[in-house]
Amino acid sequence: MSKSAEEEQSNQAPYNYCALPLAVYACRPDRSYGRVFEEPESRYRTPFQRDRDRIIHASAFRRLKYKTQVFVYHEGDHYRTRLTHTLEVAQIARTLARFLMINEDLAEAIALAHDLGHTPFAHTGEVYLQNCMEHFGGFDHNDQSLRVLTTLERTYPRWNGLNLSWETLEGVLKHNGPVNGELQIAAREIQEKIDLRIDTYASMEAQVAAISDDIAYNNHDVEDGLRAGLFKLEELEELTLLRDVLDDVRENYKNLSERHLVCEMVREMIGVMVNDVYTESQKNLKEVNPQSPEDVRIAGRQIVAFSSDMKKKVDELREFLFNRMYRHYTIERIRLKVERIVTDLFTAFTKNYRLLPEDWQHQIEEAGGVADDTVRARIVADYIAGMTDRYAIREHEKLFDLYWDIR
């Protein structure tokens, strides 16, 4: 290659190229629908790589380290947090994406962003924040994730949010399928700027991220529940999926300790689920025969899915975890405290916004929230949703523990 040709190639944006071959139904970076705010693309990264990197560098992503998955952070260093769960989802999503010959970078970006809007104290915190916001436009962690990406992250001089690609925003909004009913605030605001086509299904990459979330939390909640002593291994053997996997592990490895047995069981279960999704998705692809990402969106069904047999087994596992883990008395006791923390903070801040840090006070004043209850409540909800578990606990102590600052 001549020097001039080398220089020409080095000056070209690389987003026309992908590291691996892509199927016709995959989202291609060189065919992205763009961003809300136009900007030059990176010379060294595709648009979807750039999205992923912006998400990883976001402050909301860092805060996931101290947000609950199931167990509050102080209960032990070995339990999953919202951050470790997110990383595990991203790992499974990349595996499935490569299997299916779709865009790994986009699938990973959506996986990394999908929980950025989660409140402290996991779904329990969300339930009580939803109760607080019932008369102020509601609250949903999926919509809040989109709000973080499009409004709340403020590190760029030309816009609020991260200015991600259309495909990543679409995936965060629609990874569980078309959006039905009245739009929440973030979806409504972004729709006014860029049409995310809420009535269609999302890309294959977004569907992969969604089912990777299911695979990750079902398996790892089993491991964390066993570690916490909420149930025993013998009880899991009553479940079809776990019994089959344990039989295989015991046949392949004799005289394993329980610790190694559990680790191997979880690894095997993830592999079984991933293989099932791949097989079922290939079957669905043959039936739908999409020739473009657009064909995926208008297919009228999720293409990336569990088989009906696996879905029954997964539903059985979910029911077990709901009854034996998520409703365990130790978790219920935490729930009681979370209700007090979230409700007290919301009530105090909406009643007197000057209890908020000064930058949040300024947001309320600039948005007209001093005279508008709904605007003020939304900004307070943003503040609470962005808290880590320990920050929420500390804020509650500062406001309601009379002796907090003189001990």
RARANOR-V357772 format. One record per run of one state. SS is the DSSP state (2 for helix, 1 for strand, 0 for the rest). FROM is the first residue (numbers start at 1). TO is the last residue. Records with the same first field share a line. If there is no record, write none. Layout:
SS: FROM-TO, FROM-TO
//
This chain:
0: 1-2, 12-13, 17-28, 32-34, 36-46, 57-58, 67-67, 69-72, 76-80, 100-103, 114-121, 133-140, 153-164, 175-184, 194-203, 228-232, 237-239, 253-257, 289-292, 298-307, 327-328, 352-352, 356-357, 367-372, 386-388, 401-403, 407-407
2: 3-11, 14-16, 29-31, 47-56, 59-66, 73-75, 82-99, 104-113, 122-132, 141-152, 166-174, 185-193, 204-227, 233-236, 240-252, 258-288, 293-297, 308-326, 329-351, 353-355, 358-366, 373-385, 389-400, 404-406
1: 35-35, 68-68, 81-81, 165-165
//
